[in-house]
Amino acid sequence: MVDTTVGREAVRDPARRPTGTIAPPPPARRAPGPPRRQPLRRAFDRVLGWPAWVQVLVAYLGSRVVAAILIELAAVFAQNPAGVRDLHPDYLDMVTIWDGDWYRQIAEQGYPSHLPHSEQGNVDYNGWAFFPAFPLLVRAVMGTGLPFTAAASVVNLLAGAGAALVLWRLFRARATGRQGERLAVLAVALWCVLPPAPVLQVAYSEALGALLLATFLLLVVRRRYGWAVPVVLLLGLTRAIAAPLVVVVAWHAVTRWRDRQDDAWSTGERWSLAALLSATASSALLWPLVVGLATGVPSAFFATQAAWGQKPSDGPFVPWVTWAWEQLGVVGVLLLFGLVAAGLRQLAGQHTAWLAPELRVLGVAYPLYLLAVVRPITSMWRFLLLDLPIAAALASAAARGTLGRTLSPRWRWRVAAAVLVGLVAMGWWTAVLLTRTPWADSPP
């Protein structure tokens, strides 16, 4: 009989294993796999694998769904029934709230044949204050049988989608490398969640205005001056934004003239650019001229604007300085100047250096124009939605940090935090400004 004691002891105590005994193989170890990524990073990387234009549309559609939910919640829980003449307000009631009701009247009944006057003899509120491109386009869609609310929603949702795509092309017009392309997509995504972004799907003209504005700027950047002429004329019938565009086109012309030795341009291009500059300047006065001719009162448009408190006779910037003085005195005026200077510095600083120069000029000219001609009202939030470089500066600050020139290692978290802040701000804007209590509220 073979004594197996030694073998058993050797297994228990390897040091006592007899010479020549073959040791059992060590247990197999699993090969290390790739490091596990965090859920947020996995979601980002999955989306970033899609074509850029698909990313833009997903960001736009996702933001519209969230905005629709916010509008419905505001209608149910925050809207005063008297503000929409409905005991149970819902999403569709919010589509025609505030200026949306004026656009509805224009689309269904047209503009008034004469200027109405108040008991004091002043020009009263009337539809001539509102530019015609949006309500007439909605009226054309209503020809299919859709009611105004549905037609306005369709027009704005499609115009907003087009604006997002053109804005993406505009943001990446001068962007270089993968980082520039990524920043362009992120900038559009943040533009979709700016506080007043829900206005893109109610009966206002911001969506159509953004589409035409982005298209015009892209054509100028690409030097398609002839195509830009009808776009800027149509923009002059959509939004009061043509005046700062004169500065953009003039700057573009001066730059091309200065660089003519290194960047030759033909005589035909010079004449086309001169025609564009003339068309842009004419566009700024196109609708006031039409209103004057239609009513027989040359100053009808400005008299109508005065009914809402817009009085050019007060002087540029004066209402804002007066308002700041009334609020906090010298401190208020200094605070106003400081905020404006800081904002303009960001729009002209390193966080917009990756954009086309024409877009950066607009970023500075447009808010200065608003401060010059618009009195202090809550609608300024909505007007700034058309200051397109704001979204680009926010995207750069979120993804690259304050002083960085490359994407931060934690850019996904930073962008997600910026989007979350934007969604919260959208909820505030919808619940506080979009809702209406008659004679006790400020318009969005």
Buried (B, 14 or more C-beta within 10 A) or exposed (E): EEEEEEEEEBEEEEEEBEEEEEEEEEEEEEEEEEEEEEEEEEEBEEEEEEEBEEBBBBBBBBBBEBBBEBBBBBBEEBBEEEBBEEEEBBBBBBBBBBBBBBBBBBBEEEBBEEBEEEEEEEBBEBBBBBBBBBBEBBBEBBEEEBEBBBBBBBBBBBBBBBBBBBBBBBBBBBBEEEBBBBBBBBBBBBBBBBBBBBBBBBBBBBBBBBBBBBBBBBBBBBBBBBBBBEBBBBBBBBBBBBBBBBBBBBBBBEBBEEEEEEEEBEEEBBEBBEBBBEBBBBBBBBBBEBBBEBBEBEBBBBBBBBBEEBEEEEEEBEBBBBBBBEEEEEEBBEEBEEEBEEBBEBBBEBBBEBBBBBBBBBBBBBBBBBBBBBBBBBBBBBBBBBBBBBBBBBBBBBBBBEEEEEBBEEBBBBBBEBBEBBBEBBBEBBBBBBBBEEEEBEBB
